[in-house]
Structures are given as structure tokens and as C-alpha cells.
């Protein structure tokens, strides 16, 4: 089975394999400024498999990001030095690629009857790789989703990192194949299944008798490295720091009006949609400049406090693998439009596995949009070594008592949002947190962003 791929590699003019007998060592490259080691989560190739230049061969997981290491040369994976689940330091050996293994089987194919044997042996051999290559590494959740939806993963083209199939790919494939099952399933609607739900519904109108369990119900699977890292850091944050949360309510009606007025022209000009998030980030950056103790870190052992010169804002992004926090570096130099572009770019690359470890490093303050799924507010956990994190709730319209132009108190429908600041009380006092949030509140309710939006 090794012969056909090797022959294909030798026939390709572009990538030149290593000389006969030569070996190329696969090492763990530097994956970011703060990344010193990685865990082998999965080998995408087995010993004896042919590899092409830049073809992903092994998946590495770090405390920052998961990534795939490509082959630097064409040849055959002759040795796997670091097995799965092993931890390797940057620069350490993962395996070796050579041409000596390829040279041995290669003559075997020509020695068999040239006209017939290659035709028969080549046809079945590529079939297996062709079936397995498109799907590559698939997470248990995605595999179960595909199984439940009746989607054949070998027919799905992945849009994730290295061609990985994501939940979105399965959903899209399922939507495109729903017609076939319904056409083949006319015999399925049997009389027994139809009469069964009515009695249950009649007896218990509110009983979720027809609800199906999720794909993970009743299963057990190992924690991913990312989930282990998240768990470790969250517990450590609560154990090491003294955390509490202060909440304010903000009237963002004026911002809502600005968004409604410019959303179409803004998207056409900037290429991204204008949400409330860039306004929250902009207001937080301006408040951080006034209250540097919020944009800082504390080292109790050394007895020092570091006040950062730049406002590097971490943006919490929900992905299918877990929560990741890419960073907008030097956010203080950006206007609302620039922040909106950065958020859209980082969120997209994070969800598609294209974010780099450096994109996930260097944050000095974090903003998490807990309202994206409808939550009014949350008490987020501080992302150490930072000393504060801002949670933005859902923007909700509701009746509020306001003062009109005549000084009279009236009831009006306003767009309201809760901002929750969790902070490390070892450095930040409650009064500091209140002043910080009050500054943000005043900036957002004033809503003088016209110049930044080109108005």
C-alpha cells in the first residue's frame, strides 16, 4: 500500500524528496513567544506512510492553541519518536522522514506484471487514503453529530484548520442531504409511531416526550487538553486572587440609534457588521487610560505591581473546542471601526483554528460578551495575571424612568445593558472598580462616536 503514494511523489516535479538514505528530523517549532512545550494529540500519518511537502502530519496541542505540523520535505514517515499524549519541548524531535523506506517497496511494483498488477493494486490502494484523507481528524462530538444526521464524513470537505471537519460542515452537509432520507423513508411513517405521541401529549401536555437527548448524553470521553488548561487556570485564578464583581446599568439607546443609522454603510465600507461590542471595548480602553490600576498585574511574591503601557484587550471567543481569548494588541490606538475589524478578524480565525499562539498572548484586560446568548449579566473569572475582566450583558429594551427636556420624570422604552467588572481585590478596590465603570457608563450614554464612524 505504500508503493502507489511513493510513486506519485516521485512523479511530482515540484517537491524533491530527500536523497536515498537521508533522513529529515521533524522538530516541534516555536509556536509563540510564551509557548515552551506541546502535547502530541494525534499523528495524522503512520510509520511507512508517504508524505508530501507542507502536508500536515501531526497535531500538537499547547496551552495557547492546537495546531498541525506540516512536513518540511517529501518522503516517507520512517519513525515516530514522540507518541501520542507525550509532552515535547520546543525544538524536540517528533519523528523522522526519509526515502529509504520508500526505495524498498518502489521496485516491488514494477517487478510484478507491469500492465496488470499496477492497475489492480493501484486502484484499491488510493481508495483507502481518498476515503480517509478528507475527514482527517474528527472530534468525537462532530463524529456523533454526523452519525445522528446520517452524514458520511468521507464525503464532507472540512473548512477547519488543515481541512478538519467542523460542526458547521456537518450541519451544512446534513442540510444538503435531507432530501434523500425523506425520499427513501416513505415506508418509515408507520401507524404505530404516529398514534403513540397523541396519548402522551393528551395526558401530559407539558411533558417533553418527543425531545431527543443530545449526542453526548450517556457517554464518557477524556478531557481535551484545552479543557484541562481552562479548568486549571480558572481554579487557580479563584484560589490565588481575591475576586469580587461590581455591576452597573447603562442606557445605550443613543448607541443603538447610531448603529441603526450607519449599519448598512458601515458594513459596506469596513467589510464587517457593527455590533455593540466595539463600543464597549472602546469605552473600556479609554477608562483603562484613566485608571491604570485596572490595566495591571500584581506579583505578591516579588512585592511588585506592573502597570502596562498598552491596552491589549483580550476578547473571549466561544469555539467548539472551548473558550479562547485572542488579543487586540494596542487597542488604545484604534477607533471604533478599527476595533470592529479586529474583533471580526480574531473571532473568525479563532473559530476556524487559524489563530496563532501570539494572537492569544499578551492580554492586559479582557472583555467577555456574556450577553451574546441572552444572559443579562455574569460574574466572569479574572484571567490571570490580569487583575480585571469586563462582562457585557445582553442589550434589552425595557421601560425605564428618565427625565425629559422639561425636567419631568417619565417612563420611556430604553435599550439597557448591564456591565459587570470582576477584579482582584488584592490590587483593585471597590471604589476603583466603581469609578472605572462609571467612566464607561458616562462615555457610552454620551455616545459621541460620530467622528470615529465617519459621520
C-alpha atoms as one frame of an Amber mdcrd trajectory, in Angstrom:
protein
   0.000   0.000   0.000   2.986   2.348   0.369   4.061   1.917  -3.260   1.400
   3.985  -5.091   1.793   7.145  -2.960   5.591   6.935  -3.255   5.361   6.572
  -6.991   3.067   9.592  -7.089   5.513  11.621  -5.026   8.438  10.660  -7.274
   6.414  11.599 -10.336   5.612  15.060  -8.983   8.208  17.518 -10.266   7.824
  20.221  -7.595   8.785  18.713  -4.200  12.061  16.850  -4.357  12.312  14.044
  -1.807  15.366  13.631   0.370  18.268  11.753  -1.143  18.262   7.999  -0.779
  19.093   7.030   2.774  18.842  10.633   4.017  16.635  11.461   6.964  14.891
  14.700   7.909  14.101  15.236  11.580  10.651  16.570  12.443  11.005  19.007
  15.337   8.481  20.941  17.379   8.809  24.515  16.070   8.434  27.669  18.136
   4.672  28.218  18.218   4.634  31.506  20.067   6.612  33.753  22.338   5.322
  32.152  25.532   4.963  28.561  24.295   7.719  26.254  25.566   6.207  22.806
  25.015   3.421  20.931  23.287   1.471  17.708  23.653   1.140  15.232  20.784
  -2.615  14.855  20.449  -2.751  12.863  17.210  -0.482  11.576  14.467  -2.153
  12.168  11.111   0.286   9.773   9.433   1.565   6.330  10.431   5.056   4.941
  10.071   5.547   3.893   6.459   3.088   6.459   5.077   4.193   8.726   2.250
   4.094  12.460   2.954   4.211  15.492   0.689   5.818  18.854   1.361   3.633
  21.013   3.657   1.237  18.125   4.279   0.022  18.077   7.933   1.475  15.045
   9.676   0.968  15.557  13.415  -1.367  17.557  15.611   0.099  19.469  18.550
  -1.776  20.972  21.499  -0.352  23.767  23.640  -1.775  25.846  26.447  -2.465
  28.516  23.825  -3.753  26.769  20.723  -3.963  23.488  18.821  -2.092  23.331
  15.548  -0.858  20.897  12.917   2.809  20.484  11.996   3.440  20.067   8.245
   6.192  18.028   6.620   9.213  20.084   5.579  10.246  17.560   2.921   8.593
  14.891   0.809   9.275  11.265   1.569   8.108   8.557   3.961   7.472   8.807
   7.667  10.027   6.214   8.768   9.884   6.788  12.525   7.575   8.319  15.120
   9.779   9.390  18.012   7.152  11.105  20.159   3.995   9.008  20.613   0.546
  10.476  21.196  -0.018  12.130  24.606   3.703  12.740  25.092   4.893  16.245
  26.024   7.754  17.617  23.911   9.717  20.829  24.424  10.124  23.323  21.579
  12.952  22.062  19.368  12.428  18.461  20.467  12.250  15.594  17.974   8.822
  14.325  16.926   9.768  11.875  14.191  11.795  11.348  11.034  11.102  11.460
   7.317  13.304   9.604   4.865  13.348   7.996   1.434  14.999   4.673   2.326
  11.692   3.033   3.223  10.165   4.312   0.018  13.027   2.981  -2.071  12.458
  -0.604  -0.972   8.788  -1.062  -1.874   9.063   1.044  -5.016  10.825  -1.645
  -7.092   8.310  -4.241  -5.895   5.537  -2.751  -8.012   7.496  -2.747 -11.284
   8.647  -6.388 -10.764   5.031  -7.595 -10.827   3.341  -7.783 -14.256   3.569
  -4.141 -15.270   0.359  -3.874 -17.298  -1.982  -5.688 -14.917  -0.617  -5.551
 -11.373  -0.218  -1.786 -11.079  -3.707  -1.295 -12.462  -5.275  -3.670  -9.938
  -3.106  -2.791  -6.933  -3.211   0.941  -7.546  -6.995   1.118  -7.722  -7.736
  -0.286  -4.243  -4.749   1.403  -2.601  -5.648   5.040  -3.252  -9.256   4.266
  -2.414  -8.485   3.988   1.298  -6.492   7.228   1.538  -9.044   9.025  -0.625
 -11.777   7.975   1.777  -9.843   8.821   4.926  -7.940  11.924   3.892 -10.921
  14.294   3.505 -12.213  13.598   7.003  -8.821  13.583   8.755  -9.062  14.190
  12.491 -12.673  14.485  13.608 -13.651  15.279  17.195 -15.990  12.819  18.964
 -18.728  15.464  19.060 -18.556  16.109  15.318 -18.442  12.372  14.606 -21.569
  11.794  16.682 -23.349  14.704  15.019 -22.541  13.231  11.625 -23.766   9.796
  12.731 -27.034  11.193  14.096 -27.601  13.238  10.941 -26.719  10.369   8.616
 -23.807  12.272   7.099 -20.933  10.296   5.556 -17.800  12.112   6.746 -15.769
  10.814   3.806 -17.919  12.942   1.508 -17.519  16.144   3.531 -14.844  18.726
   2.766 -13.603  20.279   6.013 -13.199  24.043   6.346 -11.272  23.927   9.621
  -7.522  24.031  10.153  -5.742  21.547   7.911  -9.060  20.593   6.299 -10.596
  19.476   9.583 -14.344  18.888   9.547 -16.242  21.150  11.956 -19.775  21.160
  13.318 -20.672  23.783  10.714 -19.508  21.476   7.923 -21.687  18.634   9.258
 -24.722  20.902   9.580 -24.223  22.144   6.018 -23.806  18.595   4.699 -26.873
  17.477   6.613 -28.939  20.270   5.114 -27.878  19.198   1.659 -28.758  15.525
   2.208 -32.085  15.819   3.984 -33.990  15.311   0.721 -32.530  11.849   0.154
 -33.578  10.369   3.510 -37.102  11.727   3.192 -37.422  10.219  -0.268 -36.153
   6.864   0.904 -38.171   6.956   4.075 -41.817   6.880   2.907 -42.238   3.411
   4.434 -40.942   4.761   7.746 -44.087   6.685   8.835 -45.695   3.594  10.372
 -49.100   3.828  12.073 -47.820   2.627  15.474 -45.362   5.551  15.842 -47.940
   8.190  14.910 -50.667   7.219  17.417 -48.165   6.909  20.268 -47.379  10.651
  20.764 -51.011  11.858  20.961 -51.897   9.865  24.109 -48.708  11.066  25.848
 -49.428  14.643  24.820 -53.024  14.376  25.925 -52.085  13.071  29.374 -49.071
  15.383  29.914 -49.267  18.445  27.667 -46.005  19.858  29.029 -44.017  16.615
  29.086 -41.055  16.678  26.667 -41.908  13.212  25.385 -40.718  13.925  21.862
 -37.401  15.565  22.833 -34.330  13.562  21.910 -31.180  13.508  24.038 -28.088
  15.263  22.763 -25.254  13.323  21.135 -23.147  13.399  24.320 -25.853  12.022
  26.616 -24.832   8.747  28.233 -21.207   8.918  27.050 -17.809   9.331  28.692
 -14.790  10.794  26.954 -11.391  12.103  28.033 -10.951  15.807  28.665  -9.261
  17.676  25.842  -6.005  19.429  26.632  -7.682  22.802  26.134 -10.442  21.935
  28.594  -7.816  20.790  31.121  -5.945  24.065  30.717  -9.150  26.102  31.115
 -10.126  24.133  34.230  -6.680  24.503  35.770  -6.490  28.244  35.147  -9.990
  29.012  36.369  -9.465  27.157  39.642  -6.031  28.722  40.060  -7.479  32.186
  39.465 -10.039  31.755  42.235  -7.529  30.174  44.610  -4.796  32.767  44.120
  -6.700  36.053  43.808  -9.386  37.768  45.872 -12.200  38.268  43.389 -15.499
  40.108  43.510 -17.784  41.739  40.954 -19.294  45.219  40.617 -22.228  45.838
  38.245 -23.654  48.997  36.677 -26.627  49.529  34.373 -26.057  51.552  31.206
 -28.541  53.200  28.836 -27.225  52.543  25.313 -30.256  53.874  23.453 -28.188
  56.503  21.650 -25.646  53.927  20.520 -28.498  51.727  19.293 -29.751  54.668
  17.228 -26.277  55.299  15.800 -25.905  51.619  14.859 -29.290  51.612  13.147
 -28.368  54.724  11.184 -24.958  53.586   9.935 -25.025  49.776   9.973 -25.527
  49.391   6.212 -22.936  51.956   5.115 -20.518  50.762   7.815 -20.638  47.156
   6.638 -20.168  48.203   3.012 -17.180  50.382   3.917 -15.466  48.245   6.575
 -16.497  44.763   5.482 -17.792  43.814   8.951 -21.026  44.327  10.863 -21.210
  46.971  13.587 -22.280  45.409  16.884 -22.320  46.899  20.387 -19.045  45.144
  21.229 -16.651  47.672  19.589 -18.294  50.476  21.577 -17.854  48.554  24.839
 -14.209  47.839  24.028 -13.547  51.457  23.034 -15.093  52.762  26.250 -13.124
  50.261  28.332  -9.851  51.268  26.649 -10.485  54.929  27.404 -11.337  54.090
  31.025  -8.181  51.984  31.371  -6.114  55.025  30.409  -7.659  56.914  33.330
  -7.404  54.042  35.805  -4.125  52.187  35.139  -4.556  50.018  38.239  -7.225
  48.129  36.259  -4.744  47.567  33.412  -2.076  45.952  35.553  -0.745  42.766
  37.142   0.400  42.031  40.676   3.234  39.806  41.905   2.777  39.164  45.604
   5.954  37.076  45.906   8.092  39.835  44.406   6.052  42.562  46.070   5.580
  44.445  42.786   2.816  45.866  40.605   3.225  46.260  36.837   1.181  48.965
  35.105   1.040  48.236  31.380   1.862  50.934  28.839  -0.505  49.467  26.213
  -4.138  48.425  26.382  -4.084  44.892  24.954  -7.686  43.733  25.103  -8.492
  40.024  25.210 -11.795  39.104  23.548 -13.360  35.876  24.815 -14.439  33.723
  21.842 -16.681  30.671  22.128 -15.430  27.816  19.907 -16.400  24.178  19.510
 -13.204  23.238  21.376 -13.779  25.624  24.280 -13.263  29.242  25.268 -10.257
  31.009  23.750  -9.158  34.621  24.282  -7.378  36.234  21.305  -5.923  39.681
  21.937  -6.344  43.057  20.219  -2.860  44.498  20.713  -2.505  48.276  21.134
  -6.274  48.681  21.174  -5.750  52.187  22.530  -4.534  53.263  19.086  -7.733
  52.127  17.328 -11.068  53.811  16.748 -14.430  52.033  16.838 -14.140  50.928
  13.207 -10.639  49.539  13.727 -11.734  47.665  16.833 -14.732  46.215  14.959
 -12.439  44.896  12.211 -10.034  43.402  14.744 -12.823  41.656  16.663 -14.302
  40.162  13.486 -10.907  39.002  12.226  -9.780  37.444  15.516 -13.130  35.753
  16.142 -13.195  34.222  12.661  -9.602  32.962  12.810 -10.102  31.625  16.323
 -13.214  29.642  15.384 -11.587  28.226  12.244  -8.365  27.227  14.023  -6.196
  29.759  12.178  -5.287  31.896  15.178  -1.625  31.859  16.228  -0.256  31.493
  19.778   0.961  35.101  19.628  -2.622  36.186  18.927  -3.570  34.549  22.228
  -0.777  36.122  24.274  -0.036  39.462  25.871  -3.503  40.489  27.045  -3.697
  43.084  29.831  -7.504  43.271  30.226 -10.316  41.012  28.993 -13.836  41.678
  27.713 -16.309  38.786  27.517 -19.691  39.153  25.835 -21.855  37.027  28.118
 -24.929  38.626  26.569 -24.337  37.031  23.178 -26.547  34.129  24.263 -29.080
  36.252  26.113 -27.585  36.435  29.621 -28.369  39.702  31.410 -25.067  39.659
  33.282 -22.456  37.304  34.659 -19.649  37.275  37.220 -16.672  36.364  34.996
 -13.442  34.959  36.440 -10.309  37.094  36.134  -7.845  35.855  33.517  -4.534
  35.817  35.436  -2.089  37.542  35.538  -4.576  40.303  34.668  -6.446  41.923
  37.555  -9.832  42.586  35.933 -12.299  41.327  33.338 -15.419  43.036  31.971
 -18.591  41.089  31.231 -21.119  42.716  28.880 -24.706  41.515  29.148 -27.496
  41.393  26.617 -28.872  44.722  25.380 -32.574  44.640  26.253 -35.366  47.132
  25.624 -37.461  47.856  28.723 -39.413  50.686  30.410 -37.157  52.989  32.417
 -37.757  56.147  34.456 -35.970  59.058  32.727 -36.006  62.839  32.951 -37.336
  64.646  29.879 -36.254  68.002  28.480 -38.648  69.796  30.843 -37.124  68.146
  33.911 -40.097  65.859  34.396 -39.729  62.173  35.286 -41.357  59.976  32.632
 -41.413  56.322  31.665 -39.692  55.569  28.366 -38.607  52.494  26.418 -34.803
  52.392  26.506 -32.066  49.973  25.375 -30.367  48.876  28.592 -27.331  46.719
  29.360 -25.511  45.523  32.492 -21.715  45.825  32.662 -20.073  43.560  35.258
 -16.456  44.088  36.293 -14.778  41.229  38.159 -11.489  42.299  39.724  -8.675
  41.190  42.001  -9.226  42.919  45.333  -5.544  42.465  46.194  -4.839  45.423
  43.896  -8.180  46.925  42.875 -10.540  48.386  45.487 -14.298  48.570  45.150
 -14.113  52.335  44.708 -11.633  51.862  41.839 -13.988  49.423  40.148 -16.968
  51.766  40.617 -15.068  54.733  39.189 -13.934  52.668  36.209 -17.476  51.506
  35.435 -18.946  54.972  35.998 -16.485  56.380  33.463 -17.529  53.717  30.959
 -21.205  54.399  31.662 -20.839  58.132  31.043 -18.920  57.546  27.795 -21.437
  55.052  26.430 -24.522  57.080  27.367 -22.990  60.199  25.841 -22.406  58.190
  22.641 -20.248  60.766  20.848 -18.784  58.345  18.318 -19.806  60.136  15.125
 -16.265  61.183  14.140 -14.967  57.641  14.612 -17.729  56.309  12.390 -17.159
  58.846   9.633 -20.362  60.757  10.317
